[in-house]
């Protein structure tokens, strides 16, 4: 190789290309958008929506339990996770906690079912509790 080719190859190998710089800018933009969602409260809204969905799922599992057991309601939510050799439980154990990891409160009076999540503050009996 002659000297001019070596110089050209050396110049081309150093620094970043425009495409590489654009990729870095795009990645930083994606990270910024994700962080902004977390820090602006969208994370809490997603957890609240997920918890409402979990409450609906538990309510449906209770209704199925009720039909399978001749009108009897489960005494605890843990009964919904117990299966037999032929049939699995109606819910997995992880479904018995809300999005913050707090177990749901469950009670029933007659045919009225009440399922309560402690909400974002993880304390029952406060304004942010979520119920069916």
Secondary structure, 3 states (H helix, E strand, C coil): CCHHHHHHHHHHHCCCCHHHHHHHHHHHHHHHHHHHHHHCCHHHHHHHHHHHHHHHHHHHHHHHHHHHCCCCCCCCHHHHHCCCCCCCCCCCHHHHECCCCCECEEEEECCEEEEEECCCCCCCCCCCCEEC
